Amino acid sequence: MSSSVDNVESINDDLSPVEICYTRTLPPALTLEHGFVKIEEEVDKLISNPPCCKSGILRFQVAVPPSAKALSWFCSQPQSSGVFPQFYFSNNNLDHPPTDSHSLDGVHGVSGIGAAVQFTGSSSASSDWSLIERYLSVDSPLIRAYGFIGINVDTGSSSIKHATDALYFLIPQIELDDYEGVSLLGATLAWDDYTICTFDKAIRSFKLSLYQASRENCHNNCVNYGFGKSSSVEDNKIQMVFLPVVHPILL
């Protein structure tokens, strides 16, 4: 069962940007664990003084030592988890790295846990793309959507399969990005009273993902990596894409 907010399958008439969108950068943390503490403290402050708007997306981020690697962190998550999805990809293994100005900007690898918001729909429907773009802003360029075009994702069974004209995108709740010489721990909270969930429900979902992500669960065998450790995949030709503010980029 997915612990993320409800899928956005119905389109609201108002496709204007969410009411509030910002990224808050916290002072660097000495360890990854300390980074999680800093983010949890910031979210607790938000809970004590919640925003009054009906929709929003907020990102908190903190630099952590480069020893905190996205792949290692992904592999440390429990094999059986109530938090879906979990994903990892490496930007270093691309045959043709993106050259677009909105590319991954020096990121070597990304791991994500949970979905602040997730979208299913048709890749040919402009309204579905517009709904995703409601949550993306040039003012917060590190709030990114990741997912698949031509792929149907069943969040109930954690399976993915080819489906013409389908799309699935998510903005992860907890994310660890590898850069040269530093790693960046990010946390994103999203809500919309009319389409996805209330602020209170978003907080409950976020807390569950944060609890799992911050626990040390080391496994000796790190064999499976990709989109969800328990996902059933028809073949290995599924390609993830990254959606910045304007256009999707193949990964």
N, C-alpha and C positions, 0 to 999 in steps of 0.2 A: 504494500500500500504506500502510496506517495504521501509524504508529510508536507509537501509544498502546497502553495495556495491552489485553488481550483483552476482547472484549465480554462482558458479564454476561448470559447467556441462560438459565442454569440457576439455579434458586433453591436456596440452601442452607437447611437446616432451621433454622439459628440465625439469626434476623433481629434479634438484639440489636445495639445500637450497636457500632461498632468499638472496640477496646480503648483506643486513644489518639487524642485529637483536640484540637488546639490551634492557635492562631494566634500567631505571634511577629512583633511589629512592630519593625523595625530603625530606627536613626537615619536621618533624611532624607538623601537623596543630592543632590549638586549638579547631576547630569545623569542622563539616562535610562541612559546607558552605565555610569555609576558605580553606579546602582541594580542593574543586572544583576551587576556585580562583587560587590556586597554580598550578593546572594542566593546567588551561586555559592559564596562563601566560607562562608556559613552552611550550605549543603548539604554542602560538603566536611567541615565539622566534624561533621555528622550521620553522614557515611560513616565517619569515623574512630572514632565512638562510636555504632554503630547501636542502635536500640531492640530490646529482646529480645521484644517482643510480636509476635503473629502477624498482627495487623491494625491499621491506623491510617490517619489522614489528617492531614497537617500543612500549614499555610499559613505562608509567609513573605511579609511585605509591607513596602514601603518607599515613602515619599512622594518624588515626583520633581517637578521644575518643571512648571508648567501648560503650558509650551510643548510638552511631550510629549503629543500628542493621540492618542486611541485610533484614529481613522480614518486619520490619517497613518501611524501605526505599522503598522496592518493593510495599508495600501497598499504599504508598503515591503517586505513579505514577497515572496519569489520566486513567480512565477506557477506554476511547476512545483515542487512540494515533496513530500517524503516524509512530511511531518508533516500529519496530518489529525486533526480538522477545523481550519479557520480560520474565524472568524466575527466579524462586527461588527454592532451595532445601536445606534441612537440613541434615547435616551429623550425627546429633545426633540420628536420628530415624532409623538408619540402623539396621536390624536384624543381619547382618553379616558385620560389618565395614571392609573396605579393610585393609589388612595387608601388601600389596605390598610396597616396599621401595619408589615407586613413587606415593603413595596415597596422600590424601589431606592434610597431614602434619599439623594436629591440627586445621584445619578449621571446625568450627561448622555449619556455614551456608553461602551460596553464593547467591547473587542476581546479575543478569546481565541485561543490557539494550542495545539494538542495536547489530549489528554484524559487527565487523571489517572485517571479511571474513566469508562466510558460504559455505558449501559444500553439494551437493546432489550427490548420485551415488549408486553404488552397493556394498554391504558389502562383496561380494565374489571377487571383482576386486582389485587386489593388486595395480594397478595404482591409484585407487581412494584413498586408504589409503596413498600411497606415496605422493599424492598431498597435503593431509592434513599435513603430517609430514614435508613438506617443510617449514611450518610456526612455527614449534616447535623446540626448541633448549635446550640442557642441560645448556647452558649459561644463559637462561632466563626461569627457570622452572615454574614461575608463569604465563607465557603465556600458557594457557590451552584451549583445545577444549572440548566443552560440546555438547551432543546431544543424538541421538537415533539410535539404530540398529533394523531393521525390522519395521521401521516407515517411512511413507511418510509425509513430511511437505509441505503444500501449503502456501507459504508466501503471496500469493495474498489474500486468504480468511482467513488467520490465522487459518487454520484447520490442524489437524493431524489425521492420520488413519493408521491402520496396513497395511503393504505391505511387503510381503516376499522378502528378499534380498535387501531391500532398506536401505539407511543410510542418516542421516542428522546430520551435525556437524556445530558448529559455535564457533568462538572466539569472546567473547563479547567486544563491544567498551568501555562500562563503567561497572565496576564491584565493588561490595562491599562485602568483606569477613569478617566474624566474627571469631576472635581468642580469646583465653583466655586472658582477660585484655586489649585487643586492637582490633580495626577494621582497615582494610586496604582498602583504596580507590584506585582503579586502572583504568587506561585508556589505551586502545590499538589502535594503528593506523596501518593499513596494506594497502599495495598497490602492484600492479604488472602490469606494462603496457601491458603485453601479455596475462594475464588471467582474472584478476578481475577488476581493475580500475587504473587510473592514480593517482599520489599523490594529485593533486588538487581536484579530485572527492572524494578521501578518506577524505580529510580535510573537504569538504562541508558536507559529511555524518556524520562525527565525530562531527562537530559543532552542528548539529541538535540534535543528541543524548545527547550531553553534555548540551545543553540548556534545554531539558526536564528533564534530570536527576537532574539538580541542582536547579530546581524550587520546591517550597514547595507546595504540593498538598495533603493536609490531607483529608482522607475519614473516616467517622465514622465506616463504615462496611468493615472489612477486611476479606472477606469470601473466595474469590477465590485465591488460590496460586498454583503454578505449572508452566507450560510452557505457558505463554501468557494468559492474563485475558480473552481475547475474543476467545480463541481457542475452537474449537469443537473437543471433544475427544470421540471415540467410547466407551471406557470403562476405568476403573481406574487401569488397569494392565500395563499401559505403564511405562517403567522404563528408567530413564535417565542414561547415562553413561558419564564418564569423561575420556578424552584421554590425558595422559601425553606424554612424549617424545616417549615411546615405545608401551605400550599395553593399550587398553581400560579397564576401571574398572567399574563394575556395581555400580550404586548408588541406 
